[in-house]
Amino acid sequence: MDGASWDLAEIPLSETQERYQVKIFSGAQLLRQDEVHQAQWHYSAAMQSLDGAQGLLELQVAQLSESFGPGLFRKFPFTI
């Protein structure tokens, strides 16, 4: 419980639901922030258009914990 076992491939965190925070940045400007309940997310053409997304962007994603809030964000640069 609460990450106490290191013997398993995935550390059990005793969360009641799977949640992630996804952010899209253009430089320092936050274009979009979403919360998702599965380990996948699609940045659709409609979302990109609404956000005015173009050029070099950065996706940031962190798992959300009811006990601790967001974990460390992983950052992935990409270009539209």
C-alpha positions in Angstrom: 0.0 0.0 0.0 1.1 3.6 -0.7 4.1 2.4 -2.7 5.5 0.2 0.1 6.3 -2.8 -2.0 9.2 -2.6 -4.5 8.9 -6.3 -5.5 6.2 -5.7 -8.2 6.6 -4.4 -11.7 4.1 -1.6 -10.8 4.0 0.0 -7.4 0.5 -0.3 -5.9 -0.6 3.2 -4.8 -4.1 2.3 -3.5 -5.7 4.9 -5.7 -9.5 4.6 -6.2 -9.2 5.7 -9.9 -6.6 6.2 -12.6 -6.1 9.9 -13.4 -3.6 12.0 -15.3 -3.0 15.7 -15.9 -2.1 16.6 -19.4 -0.7 20.0 -20.4 0.3 21.5 -23.8 2.7 24.4 -23.9 3.9 26.7 -26.6 7.1 28.0 -25.0 6.0 29.3 -21.6 2.3 29.7 -22.7 -0.1 27.0 -21.4 -2.4 26.2 -24.4 -4.4 23.4 -22.9 -4.8 21.5 -19.6 -7.0 18.3 -19.4 -7.6 15.6 -16.8 -7.9 12.1 -18.2 -8.9 8.8 -16.7 -6.8 6.4 -18.8 -3.2 6.2 -20.0 -4.0 7.6 -23.4 -5.0 11.0 -24.8 -5.5 12.4 -28.3 -4.7 16.0 -29.3 -7.3 16.2 -32.1 -7.1 18.6 -35.0 -10.1 20.5 -33.6 -8.3 20.9 -30.2 -5.1 22.1 -32.0 -7.1 24.6 -34.0 -9.0 25.9 -31.0 -5.7 26.3 -29.1 -3.9 28.0 -32.0 -1.2 25.3 -31.7 1.6 25.4 -34.2 5.3 24.9 -34.4 7.3 23.4 -31.5 5.1 22.4 -28.6 5.6 20.5 -25.4 3.3 17.9 -23.9 3.6 17.4 -20.1 1.9 14.6 -18.3 1.7 13.5 -14.6 -0.3 10.9 -12.8 -2.7 12.3 -10.2 -2.9 10.9 -6.7 -5.8 11.6 -4.3 -3.2 11.6 -1.5 -0.3 13.5 -3.0 -1.7 15.5 -6.0 0.3 15.4 -9.3 3.4 13.3 -9.5 6.5 14.4 -11.5 5.7 15.7 -15.0 7.2 13.9 -18.0 7.9 16.3 -20.9 7.7 15.4 -24.5 8.5 18.0 -27.3 6.7 17.7 -30.6 6.0 19.7 -33.7 2.7 20.5 -35.5 
